Amino acid sequence: MSDIDAMKAQLDEIRQQALDAFAAAEDSDALQALKVKYLGKKGELTGVLKGVGGLSVEDRPRIGQVVNRIKAELEQAIEASSSVLEAKAGEARVAAERIDVSLPGRNRPRGALHPVQQGLDEMAAIFEHLGFEIAEGPEIETEFHNFDALNIPPEHPARAMHDTFFLRDTEDDEPMLLRTHTSPVQIRAMQRFVAEGHEPPLAVVAPGRVYRCDSDVTHSPMFHQVEVFKVDRDVSMAHLKGVLQYFLSAYFEKEVPIRLRPHYFPFTEPSAEVDIGCVFCSGKGCRICKGSGWLEVLGSGMIHPNVLRSVDIDTSIYSGFAFGLGVERLVMLKHGIPDLRLFFENDVRFLRRMGA
Ligand code: DAH
């Protein structure tokens, strides 16, 4: 065989190998590697061309032609294989991403606000609507804010009645405690207001957690209160009663009768406990209102001048009303929840039923 025939045979073999390899390539990376292997600068075809030096001058261009033809053919074959591979990859992706729209959806469990939080939000919204601003105070309080400033001096029997959790009670530290009510927010809000140089009116609603060392069927060591107060010129019991009437009817979403019964609180004078007409029997008398037709819902009164004085508000110009209510109790009455402990057991059946 002449040199040129041997070379042609060699080229033909490379051509056939390359075509077979392209057709068998599994993906475009493999195809790319084959392209380099056969057509690259250091590839097989170029390798054969290195032998042209041994050919006669007439044979050289012939071999050149053959190589160029094979090159063009292989390039075309690569193109073809490449589109086949791309189409296959596309089909595979479509298959992998196929979703069965007839499958039932996967439900994500949805959380809901705790009924006590719902109650707090509803109550705060009613007072905000009336123009009261929301204030908060710390749950770890000083004796001064929780008691002294609220006209409950150290030896006052009301201190004992509050079942206080004390946190620190050493000689040199100021005693700290878990607030037993939200009334200390009255003091903090008024102090801040005065310190900022404002003059009344001041109208505040203060929702929050309170703590008492007391636990039985109707008492939990942690519960929630909403404190409401307003200080201005000429504030009277009539304003107190008007706000209570509006609030209680708005909260229970029906016109509820209310009555004020004289009572004693150290931080108000005069003081009154507030009853609503029983929401279960509409005042006729039932087991829940113990036949009286009335349910006690909160404590209230005219802010004691000593309280206003403790924060440097001039009692010759200003007066105020205040009241404080237990959130759990009102939520129980509104929704007919029979047992306080349901709020704290976190039984999802109860929480789901109450979930908003
Ligand atoms: N702080 C009282 C308590 O926890 C509730 C209360 C009664 C608040 C009368 C008031 C009020 O503002 O005027 O038991």
Residues whose N, C-alpha, C, O or C-beta is under 5 A from the ligand:
A	BS01	DAH	T180 H181 S183 V228 F265 T268 G299 S300 G301 A322 F323 G324
